[in-house]
Amino acid sequence: MDCVFHVATAAPTAHNAHNQELMRAVNVDGTINVVEACAAAGVPRLVYTSSASVVFEGRPLYAADESVPYAARPMDYYTHTKIEGEGVKCGAWDWRGRRRGPACDTASKAEKLHSTPEL
């Protein structure tokens, strides 16, 4: 396998918007599981999808790219877990503070604000 696309999320809905356990289980722990599985299987690339909410500060974003900083005050717990999940992606770090995992491309901040790039 050359690449894995990680697109799972626990997005807030009317029924689960306050379910922090679900948000953490899917958006953080689930991302850890995907990164670990890719590393164990020797998958060289991981494409991770996130949310434009990770950079949203209550004002419009124009020509935003990966250099836009994360929201200083995430608007909700979902956004907090997506920011944390982005930290886990690609082996940037894990919950023990160790670097690991496959190299990856991200469909995260910039790609959610613009069209998806061609693969």
trRosetta pair geometry for C-beta under 8 A, 3 or more apart (Angstrom, degrees):
i j d omega theta_ij theta_ji phi_ij phi_ji
1 4 6.8 44 148 -59 129 84
1 41 6.8 7 47 139 123 129
1 43 5.4 -30 97 -107 106 99
2 43 7.5 84 149 -152 10 77
2 44 6.5 -33 -159 45 55 103
2 45 6.4 9 151 33 67 112
3 43 7.0 119 -111 -177 16 105
3 44 7.5 -50 -77 70 61 75
3 45 4.2 -27 -107 83 86 110
3 46 7.1 172 -158 -83 67 26
3 47 6.4 34 178 -11 114 101
4 34 6.8 -172 128 -175 140 103
4 37 7.9 113 -95 97 173 105
4 38 5.4 -126 23 -94 141 114
4 43 5.3 25 -15 168 109 158
4 45 7.4 172 24 97 61 61
4 46 5.2 -13 64 -115 93 74
4 47 7.3 -163 94 29 46 70
5 46 8.0 156 -92 -163 23 54
5 47 4.7 -18 -112 67 69 108
5 49 7.6 33 -179 -22 88 104
6 31 6.6 93 163 -120 149 74
6 34 4.6 86 -105 164 131 165
6 46 6.2 16 -8 -176 113 101
6 47 6.9 180 24 86 69 52
6 48 4.9 -8 62 -110 113 67
6 49 6.8 -159 94 18 64 74
6 89 7.6 -163 62 -118 144 101
7 49 4.7 34 -116 23 70 133
8 26 6.2 -125 141 -171 106 100
8 30 5.8 -98 98 152 131 145
8 34 7.8 175 32 -55 118 137
9 26 6.4 103 -165 137 25 123
9 27 6.1 39 -141 -91 69 90
9 49 7.4 -85 -41 95 120 102
9 51 7.5 111 -136 -52 154 112
9 82 7.5 15 -135 -95 117 104
10 16 6.7 -97 178 131 101 142
10 19 7.7 -98 164 89 133 109
10 22 5.0 -178 -165 142 154 93
10 23 5.0 -148 90 -103 126 46
10 25 7.3 66 -28 66 151 81
10 26 3.7 125 -25 50 109 145
10 27 5.7 -101 33 -34 93 95
10 78 7.3 -138 99 -122 78 94
10 81 7.7 -11 59 97 105 151
11 51 7.9 142 -108 -91 98 136
11 78 6.6 58 -145 -152 43 141
12 16 6.5 -146 -137 91 49 78
12 17 4.0 59 -165 -114 107 75
12 23 7.6 2 -71 -89 82 119
12 76 6.4 -21 -40 123 157 150
12 78 4.6 -102 -33 -45 106 147
13 16 5.3 47 48 34 87 88
13 17 6.4 -140 64 -49 29 81
14 17 6.7 -11 -117 -16 17 114
16 19 4.3 -52 -162 21 79 127
16 22 5.6 -60 -168 72 124 155
16 23 7.8 156 149 -52 105 84
17 76 7.4 -55 -172 -175 92 144
17 78 7.5 -61 -145 -35 63 121
18 77 7.8 88 -133 26 41 137
19 22 4.0 25 126 19 118 118
19 23 6.4 146 97 -19 70 86
20 23 5.5 -54 -144 38 37 114
20 24 6.1 33 159 -16 70 107
20 77 5.2 -79 -106 172 90 158
21 24 6.1 -59 -148 40 26 107
21 25 6.1 27 155 -22 64 112
22 25 5.7 -57 -142 36 28 112
22 26 6.2 9 166 -4 66 110
23 26 6.6 -69 -147 45 22 96
23 27 5.5 -16 177 15 64 124
23 28 8.0 50 133 -2 66 96
23 77 5.5 122 73 125 167 104
23 78 5.4 -122 -131 -97 131 58
23 81 4.6 176 152 -2 100 159
24 27 6.7 -64 -113 53 18 89
24 28 5.1 -29 -159 32 61 120
24 29 6.3 56 144 -9 72 102
24 81 5.6 -136 -88 -113 50 129
25 28 7.7 12 -34 52 6 80
25 29 5.1 -37 -145 46 39 127
25 30 6.6 62 140 -35 54 95
26 29 7.4 14 -23 57 11 84
26 30 4.6 1 -159 -8 38 141
26 81 8.0 67 73 146 74 143
27 30 6.6 34 -29 40 12 109
27 31 6.6 2 167 -19 37 113
27 78 7.2 144 -44 -155 162 60
27 81 3.8 88 89 137 137 116
27 82 5.6 -73 -166 -73 133 55
27 84 7.3 89 124 68 101 97
27 85 4.7 -98 165 -49 77 137
28 31 6.0 -60 -151 33 21 108
28 32 6.6 22 151 -18 60 104
28 81 5.3 -103 -36 -157 100 91
28 84 5.0 -12 -101 109 114 120
28 85 5.3 -123 -90 -73 51 79
28 88 6.5 128 -154 -16 64 146
29 32 5.4 -49 -150 33 36 116
29 33 6.5 39 151 -21 65 102
30 33 5.5 -51 -151 34 34 114
30 34 6.5 34 152 -19 66 102
30 85 8.0 -7 67 -120 84 122
31 34 5.6 -50 -147 35 35 110
31 35 6.3 35 154 -17 66 105
31 48 7.2 52 -137 -137 111 125
31 85 4.3 136 -18 -149 159 94
31 88 4.7 115 114 88 119 133
31 89 6.1 -63 -175 -70 125 71
32 35 5.9 -57 -148 38 29 110
32 36 6.2 27 156 -16 65 110
32 88 5.4 -81 -74 -165 70 144
32 94 6.1 92 -132 -141 105 93
32 95 6.6 -10 -104 -18 147 105
33 36 5.8 -57 -144 40 28 110
33 37 6.1 28 157 -19 65 108
34 37 5.8 -55 -145 37 29 110
34 38 6.3 29 156 -19 64 106
34 46 7.1 126 140 -147 107 133
35 38 5.9 -56 -149 36 29 110
35 39 6.3 27 154 -18 64 108
35 46 6.9 -4 -105 -93 65 177
35 88 6.1 -142 -12 153 149 93
35 89 6.7 -167 -77 -131 122 32
35 90 7.1 -89 -120 -18 116 11
35 91 5.8 161 -172 -63 123 67
35 94 7.5 -162 94 -91 140 100
35 100 7.6 113 149 101 113 85
35 101 4.2 -35 -175 -116 105 133
35 102 7.4 -154 -150 23 68 80
36 39 5.7 -55 -146 38 31 111
36 40 6.1 29 157 -18 66 109
36 101 7.4 -67 -69 -95 38 93
37 40 5.8 -55 -143 39 29 110
37 41 6.1 15 160 -7 65 114
37 43 7.9 24 117 10 71 129
38 41 6.1 -66 -142 47 26 101
38 43 4.0 -81 -154 57 82 120
38 46 5.2 -25 -116 -71 173 121
38 101 6.5 50 79 -157 111 84
38 102 4.7 -81 136 -2 121 127
39 42 7.8 33 179 -69 28 29
39 43 7.7 -62 -49 42 23 82
39 91 6.8 101 -74 -78 126 124
39 100 5.9 27 -115 153 159 101
39 101 4.9 -92 -63 -114 118 46
39 102 5.9 -153 -79 -34 64 77
43 46 6.7 84 116 -64 119 85
43 102 5.4 -62 94 -64 75 158
44 102 5.6 161 -165 -155 19 118
44 103 6.4 -7 174 46 70 94
45 102 6.2 -137 -71 147 12 129
45 103 6.4 -33 -99 89 61 78
45 104 5.6 120 -163 -116 57 57
45 105 6.4 14 -167 0 110 89
46 89 7.0 -161 110 -166 125 85
46 90 6.2 -167 64 -86 117 65
46 101 7.3 -45 10 168 146 110
46 102 5.1 123 -14 75 105 119
46 103 7.9 167 22 96 81 33
46 104 3.7 -45 62 -105 78 128
46 105 7.7 -172 84 36 42 57
47 104 6.4 -175 -71 -173 32 100
47 105 5.1 -11 -101 73 82 93
47 106 7.1 160 -150 -108 57 21
47 107 5.7 37 177 -6 99 104
48 85 7.6 -174 -178 144 129 100
48 86 7.3 150 123 -113 138 61
48 89 4.2 -65 -20 -132 172 136
48 90 7.0 -107 -7 -34 134 87
48 104 6.2 55 -10 145 100 146
48 106 5.4 -26 57 -125 92 75
48 107 6.8 -172 82 40 41 70
48 108 6.2 13 98 -65 94 102
49 107 4.8 -21 -97 86 71 107
49 108 7.0 171 -152 -85 27 53
49 111 7.9 -96 -124 92 74 125
49 112 7.5 112 -166 -73 81 105
50 54 5.7 -18 153 -12 128 141
50 82 5.3 116 -162 -179 90 108
50 85 6.9 169 -113 90 95 113
50 86 5.5 19 -99 -75 144 108
50 106 7.3 6 -8 -176 114 105
50 107 7.4 177 14 100 72 58
50 108 3.8 38 15 -139 126 79
50 109 6.6 -12 73 -50 135 52
50 112 6.4 -96 78 -32 76 139
51 54 5.6 121 74 -20 78 90
51 78 7.7 13 29 140 170 102
51 79 6.9 -116 88 -111 134 70
51 82 4.8 -33 26 -164 114 166
51 112 6.0 137 -158 -145 20 168
52 55 6.6 -67 -174 44 56 93
52 56 6.2 70 133 -47 79 107
52 61 7.5 -159 -171 39 111 144
52 109 7.2 95 -117 -148 50 52
52 112 4.2 -152 -55 121 80 119
52 113 5.3 117 -114 -71 114 77
53 56 5.0 -50 -138 17 44 124
53 71 7.4 -42 157 -17 60 142
53 74 7.4 63 147 -153 99 87
53 75 6.3 -100 -164 35 107 116
53 76 7.8 -37 178 38 143 94
53 78 7.1 25 96 105 159 101
53 79 4.3 -112 135 -103 118 108
53 82 6.5 88 74 54 105 150
54 70 5.6 -56 166 -131 86 85
54 71 6.4 -151 174 1 33 98
54 74 7.6 -24 -125 -112 48 102
54 79 6.1 175 -85 -161 50 85
54 82 5.2 -118 -71 111 106 111
54 83 5.0 150 -138 -79 100 78
54 86 6.3 74 -144 -19 160 146
54 108 7.2 -30 45 173 150 98
54 109 6.0 -98 77 -91 116 90
55 61 6.5 63 114 -92 116 155
55 64 6.4 141 116 -171 153 144
55 68 4.6 49 -152 122 143 122
55 69 7.0 136 -129 86 90 36
55 70 6.3 -95 -90 -121 62 34
55 71 6.0 169 -139 -45 16 78
55 109 5.3 76 -27 -142 130 113
55 113 7.7 -41 57 -53 134 131
56 61 7.2 -101 -101 -27 63 124
56 71 5.9 -13 64 -76 50 128
56 75 6.4 -28 93 -18 113 129
56 79 7.5 -96 47 -126 104 143
57 71 5.5 175 -77 -125 73 86
57 72 7.0 43 -113 21 113 87
57 73 7.7 88 -130 48 78 81
58 75 7.7 142 -63 -87 83 116
61 64 4.1 3 164 -42 119 135
61 68 6.8 27 -147 -127 129 159
61 113 6.0 -71 101 -134 128 139
64 68 4.6 -5 -157 -38 100 148
64 109 7.0 -105 143 155 113 99
64 110 6.3 -160 117 -111 78 67
64 113 4.7 -24 67 120 115 173
65 68 6.5 141 60 -14 41 92
65 109 7.6 79 158 109 26 108
65 110 4.5 19 -145 -103 48 128
66 106 7.6 104 -108 74 122 128
66 108 7.6 71 -111 74 91 103
66 109 5.7 127 -110 65 53 120
66 110 5.0 -58 -48 -24 67 122
68 109 6.0 -166 61 167 107 138
68 110 7.6 144 18 -74 111 77
69 72 7.6 33 120 -54 120 78
70 74 7.9 -27 164 -72 100 91
70 83 5.1 88 -155 -132 137 121
70 86 7.7 180 -92 66 124 144
71 74 5.0 116 88 -87 125 51
71 75 6.9 -59 169 -22 165 76
71 79 6.5 -5 43 158 143 133
71 83 7.2 -112 42 -72 87 138
74 77 7.6 96 114 -96 127 17
74 79 3.8 180 -167 102 108 111
74 80 4.3 175 69 -64 160 69
74 83 6.1 -124 -79 -7 131 135
75 79 5.3 78 43 5 74 154
76 79 5.3 102 55 9 67 100
76 80 7.3 -119 107 -4 39 91
77 80 5.2 -49 -149 34 40 119
77 81 6.4 36 154 -16 69 102
78 81 6.1 -62 -154 38 28 105
78 82 6.4 26 151 -18 65 107
79 82 5.6 -53 -145 36 34 111
79 83 6.4 37 155 -19 66 101
80 83 5.9 -55 -153 34 29 110
80 84 6.5 25 151 -14 64 108
81 84 5.4 -52 -145 41 37 113
81 85 6.1 44 152 -24 67 104
82 85 5.4 -48 -143 36 33 116
82 86 6.6 40 153 -23 62 98
83 86 5.7 -50 -154 30 32 113
83 87 7.0 36 147 -20 61 101
84 87 5.5 -50 -159 29 38 116
84 88 6.8 35 147 -17 66 103
85 88 5.5 -54 -151 35 38 111
85 89 6.5 54 149 -39 67 95
86 89 5.5 -34 -147 11 37 120
86 92 8.0 12 141 24 56 149
86 106 7.7 57 -140 -143 94 138
86 108 5.7 94 -117 -146 116 146
86 109 7.9 47 -123 -39 152 94
87 92 5.6 -119 -175 86 49 129
87 93 5.9 -30 160 49 94 103
88 92 6.8 -164 -145 48 5 93
88 93 6.9 -80 -102 75 46 61
88 94 6.4 62 -133 -110 87 52
88 95 7.8 0 -101 -45 113 72
89 92 6.4 31 70 1 58 109
89 101 7.9 -169 165 129 31 159
89 104 6.4 -103 164 69 95 149
89 106 6.6 87 132 -103 150 108
89 108 7.5 -164 39 -70 168 136
90 101 5.7 150 162 107 25 127
90 102 6.8 -86 -138 84 58 59
90 103 6.6 19 -153 -153 103 28
90 104 4.0 -130 -95 31 99 113
90 106 7.3 -67 -34 -64 131 102
91 94 7.5 -26 -139 -46 57 91
91 99 5.9 71 153 -180 92 62
91 100 4.4 -118 -146 98 114 35
91 101 2.3 -169 -57 41 103 99
91 102 6.7 144 -14 30 122 32
92 99 7.0 -54 177 -125 21 82
92 101 7.8 -34 -5 48 43 132
93 97 5.8 -21 -165 -138 115 36
93 98 6.9 131 -152 63 64 28
93 99 6.1 -44 -92 -86 57 59
94 97 7.2 -67 66 4 62 16
94 98 5.4 -15 37 56 105 80
94 100 6.4 -11 -24 40 120 106
94 101 7.9 143 -59 -33 102 115
101 104 7.7 -30 138 -20 111 116
106 109 7.7 25 130 16 126 72
106 111 7.2 -172 121 8 68 125
107 111 4.2 -86 -153 87 66 155
107 112 7.1 106 154 -50 74 75
107 116 6.3 6 -139 -129 128 92
107 117 7.7 -147 -103 26 93 90
108 111 6.5 79 36 35 30 101
108 112 6.7 -44 160 -11 26 110
109 112 6.4 -78 -160 32 16 105
109 113 6.8 -2 158 -8 59 113
110 113 5.8 -70 -155 41 34 106
110 114 6.1 -10 162 18 74 112
111 114 6.2 -72 -132 60 32 84
111 115 7.9 -50 -158 105 68 26
111 116 5.8 51 -174 -113 109 55
111 117 6.3 -81 -113 -7 112 90
